[in-house]
Amino acid sequence: MKGSAIVVATLTLGLAACATQPQGQNTGAQNQPAQQNPAATAQMQQNQQALIDAQRAEDQQEENARLKQAKGEQEKAIHLGLVKKMIDQNNGYAALAHLDSYDKKWGADLKSRLLRADALRKTGQYDQAEQAYQSLLGSGDDQGQVWYGLGKISIEKGKLNAAEVRLEKAVQIDPLKIDAYTDLGLVYLLDGKKDLSYNALMKASELSNQDPKILANLALWGLVFNDLDMSTDIANRLQWSDITRNKVMAQANTIKRRLKVQGDPQ
């Protein structure tokens, strides 16, 4: 019996060893890290770098396009600024030539079309200028200038009622438009509208920091409506010669005769 017990114990230990050994071997195989393929790793890195390079190239193209567009916009602004200066200096024909060049290079846009209308008006091509202004109504931001241009054309054509309506529209859209107030004040003056004329000319004068040309219009207003103190004060301030004083007085008398024919000033 004692020998049998020893055999059983030995068998039990052997079975335990056989049962635990494979389990230990499998666990070690599962914890062992898988070996990476060097070729696959290199290919993955190349792919990642290719994506990075492609993104950089795309970003550079976008930046180049942005810089090119910005440069073009700057060149256009400089060219149109030159055209506007020509118009302000009454070099309308030169302005039209430059606008032809501008349109050929970049194509006409709202700003160049408005300047073309101004240049046509400055060169006395009133019918073409009016058509150009009319085509811009409702388009672009500078509608005050469009209506001002139309008002100036009406003045040149002697249509003072239409000029009044158009210039009023100009200052409604742009309440700081000095030129429109100046011309509107003169239109009111020619129509005998005393208070409206004074208010418009005063706005123009103060907005322009008392520009001498606008002060001269106020002196004319004073002569027409018998405010001689104001007229004399302005004439002295501007140091008018006797010749200039006589010219302004002659203009005032012409307007007064015109108003007398129309009736009493308002």
C-alpha positions in Angstrom: 0.0 0.0 0.0 2.8 2.3 0.8 4.4 1.8 -2.6 1.1 2.4 -4.4 0.7 5.8 -2.7 4.1 6.8 -3.9 3.2 5.9 -7.5 0.0 7.8 -7.4 1.7 10.9 -6.0 4.3 10.7 -8.8 1.6 10.4 -11.4 -0.3 13.3 -10.0 2.7 15.5 -10.1 3.5 14.5 -13.6 0.0 15.3 -14.8 0.2 18.7 -13.1 3.4 19.4 -14.9 1.9 18.3 -18.2 -1.1 20.5 -17.6 0.7 23.7 -16.7 3.6 23.5 -19.2 1.7 24.2 -22.4 -0.2 27.1 -20.7 3.0 28.8 -19.8 4.4 28.4 -23.3 1.3 29.9 -25.0 1.3 32.9 -22.7 4.9 33.7 -23.5 4.1 33.6 -27.3 1.2 36.0 -26.9 3.3 38.6 -25.0 6.1 38.5 -27.5 6.0 41.7 -29.8 5.4 41.1 -33.5 8.4 42.0 -35.7 7.8 44.9 -38.1 8.6 44.8 -41.8 11.4 47.4 -42.5 10.2 47.8 -46.1 6.6 48.5 -45.0 7.7 51.0 -42.5 9.8 52.9 -45.1 6.9 53.0 -47.5 4.5 54.4 -44.9 7.0 57.1 -44.1 7.4 58.0 -47.8 3.6 58.2 -48.1 3.3 60.5 -45.1 6.1 62.8 -46.5 4.4 62.8 -49.9 1.2 64.0 -48.3 3.1 66.8 -46.4 4.9 67.9 -49.6 1.6 68.0 -51.5 -0.1 70.1 -48.9 2.9 72.5 -48.8 2.8 72.9 -52.6 -1.0 73.6 -52.5 -0.5 76.2 -49.7 2.2 77.8 -51.7 0.1 78.0 -54.9 -2.7 79.6 -52.9 -0.3 82.1 -51.4 1.1 83.0 -54.8 -2.4 83.4 -56.2 -3.3 85.7 -53.3 -0.2 87.8 -53.8 -0.8 88.1 -57.5 -4.4 89.2 -57.0 -3.4 91.7 -54.3 -0.7 93.1 -56.7 -3.2 93.4 -59.5 -5.7 95.2 -57.3 -3.0 97.6 -56.2 -2.0 98.4 -59.8 -5.7 99.0 -60.7 -6.2 101.3 -57.8 -3.1 103.3 -58.7 -4.2 103.6 -62.3 -7.7 104.7 -61.4 -6.3 107.2 -58.9 -4.2 108.7 -61.7 -7.3 108.9 -63.9 -9.3 110.7 -61.2 -6.5 113.2 -60.7 -6.6 113.9 -64.5 -10.3 114.5 -64.3 -10.0 116.8 -61.3 -7.4 118.8 -63.3 -9.7 119.0 -66.3 -7.6 116.7 -68.4 -10.6 114.7 -69.5 -9.3 113.6 -72.8 -6.1 112.2 -71.2 -8.3 110.5 -68.7 -10.4 108.8 -71.4 -7.2 107.5 -73.1 -6.0 106.0 -69.8 -9.4 104.4 -69.2 -9.1 102.8 -72.7 -5.8 101.4 -71.6 -7.3 100.3 -68.2 -10.2 98.5 -69.8 -7.9 96.7 -72.3 -5.7 95.4 -69.5 -8.2 94.6 -66.8 -11.7 95.0 -68.3 -14.2 97.7 -67.4 -15.6 97.7 -63.9 -18.0 99.9 -61.9 -15.2 102.3 -60.8 -13.7 102.7 -64.2 -17.2 103.2 -65.8 -18.0 105.9 -63.3 -14.7 107.7 -64.0 -15.4 107.4 -67.8 -18.8 109.1 -67.2 -17.1 111.9 -65.3 -14.4 112.3 -68.1 -17.1 112.4 -70.8 -18.9 115.1 -68.8 -15.7 117.1 -68.4 -15.1 117.0 -72.1 -18.6 118.3 -72.9 -19.8 115.0 -74.3 -23.0 115.3 -72.3 -25.3 112.8 -74.1 -22.7 110.0 -73.8 -22.0 111.0 -70.2 -25.6 110.9 -69.3 -26.0 107.4 -70.8 -23.0 106.3 -68.9 -24.3 107.6 -65.6 -27.8 106.2 -66.3 -26.2 102.7 -66.8 -24.7 102.9 -63.3 -27.9 103.8 -61.4 -28.5 101.1 -58.8 -25.0 99.6 -59.3 -22.0 100.3 -57.1 -21.5 102.1 -53.9 -20.9 105.7 -55.2 -24.5 106.5 -56.2 -24.1 110.0 -54.8 -21.5 110.7 -57.5 -23.8 109.2 -60.2 -26.6 111.5 -59.3 -24.2 114.5 -58.9 -22.9 113.8 -62.4 -26.5 113.7 -63.8 -27.2 117.0 -61.9 -24.2 118.7 -63.5 -25.3 117.6 -66.9 -28.8 119.1 -66.3 -27.1 122.4 -65.3 -25.0 122.4 -68.5 -28.2 121.8 -70.5 -30.0 124.6 -68.7 -32.6 122.2 -67.1 -32.5 123.6 -63.7 -35.6 121.8 -62.4 -34.1 118.5 -63.3 -30.7 119.6 -61.8 -32.4 120.5 -58.5 -34.0 117.0 -58.3 -30.8 115.2 -59.2 -28.6 117.2 -56.8 -31.0 116.8 -54.0 -30.8 113.1 -54.6 -27.0 113.2 -54.5 -26.9 114.9 -51.1 -29.6 112.6 -49.7 -27.4 109.6 -50.6 -24.1 111.3 -49.6 -24.8 114.0 -47.0 -21.1 115.0 -47.0 -20.8 115.6 -50.7 -19.4 119.2 -50.8 -19.6 119.7 -54.6 -23.3 118.7 -54.7 -24.1 121.2 -51.9 -22.3 123.9 -53.8 -24.1 123.3 -57.1 -27.4 122.8 -55.4 -27.0 126.1 -53.6 -26.4 127.9 -56.9 -29.4 126.2 -58.5 -31.6 127.3 -55.6 -30.1 130.8 -56.0 -31.0 130.9 -59.7 -34.5 129.9 -58.8 -34.8 132.5 -56.1 -35.0 130.0 -53.2 -33.2 132.2 -50.6 -33.2 130.0 -47.5 -32.5 126.8 -49.3 -29.7 128.3 -51.2 -28.1 129.8 -48.1 -28.3 126.5 -46.2 -26.8 124.5 -49.0 -23.9 127.0 -49.5 -23.2 127.2 -45.8 -23.0 123.4 -45.6 -20.6 123.4 -48.5 -18.5 126.2 -46.9 -18.2 124.6 -43.5 -17.6 121.1 -44.8 -14.8 122.4 -47.0 -13.3 124.5 -44.2 -14.4 127.7 -46.0 -13.0 127.0 -49.5 -12.5 130.4 -51.3 -14.6 129.3 -54.3 -17.5 128.5 -52.1 -17.1 131.7 -50.1 -17.3 133.5 -53.4 -20.7 131.9 -54.0 -21.9 133.0 -50.6 -20.8 136.6 -51.5 -22.8 136.3 -54.7 -25.8 135.1 -52.6 -25.4 138.2 -50.3 -25.4 140.5 -53.3 -28.5 138.8 -54.8 -30.5 138.9 -51.6 -29.1 142.3 -50.4 -27.0 141.0 -47.5 -24.3 143.5 -48.4 -22.4 143.2 -45.1 -21.7 139.5 -45.6 -20.7 140.1 -49.2 -18.3 142.9 -48.3 -16.8 140.9 -45.4 -16.1 137.9 -47.7 -14.7 140.2 -50.5 -12.3 141.8 -48.0 -11.3 138.4 -46.5 -10.5 137.1 -49.9 -8.8 140.3 -50.9 -10.7 140.8 -54.1 -9.5 143.3 -56.5 -11.9 145.9 -57.9 -12.1 144.0 -61.1 -13.2 140.8 -59.2 -15.7 142.7 -57.2 -17.3 144.3 -60.3 -17.5 140.9 -62.0 -19.3 139.3 -59.0 -21.6 142.3 -58.8 -22.4 142.0 -62.5 -23.3 138.3 -62.0 -25.5 139.2 -59.1 -27.4 141.9 -61.1 -28.0 139.3 -63.9 -29.5 136.9 -61.5 -31.6 139.6 -59.9 -33.0 140.7 -63.3 -33.8 137.0 -64.0 -35.6 136.6 -60.7 -37.5 139.9 -61.3 -38.9 138.4 -64.5 -39.8 135.2 -62.7 -41.4 137.0 -59.7 -40.4 137.8 -56.1 -37.6 135.6 -54.6 -38.9 133.0 -52.2 
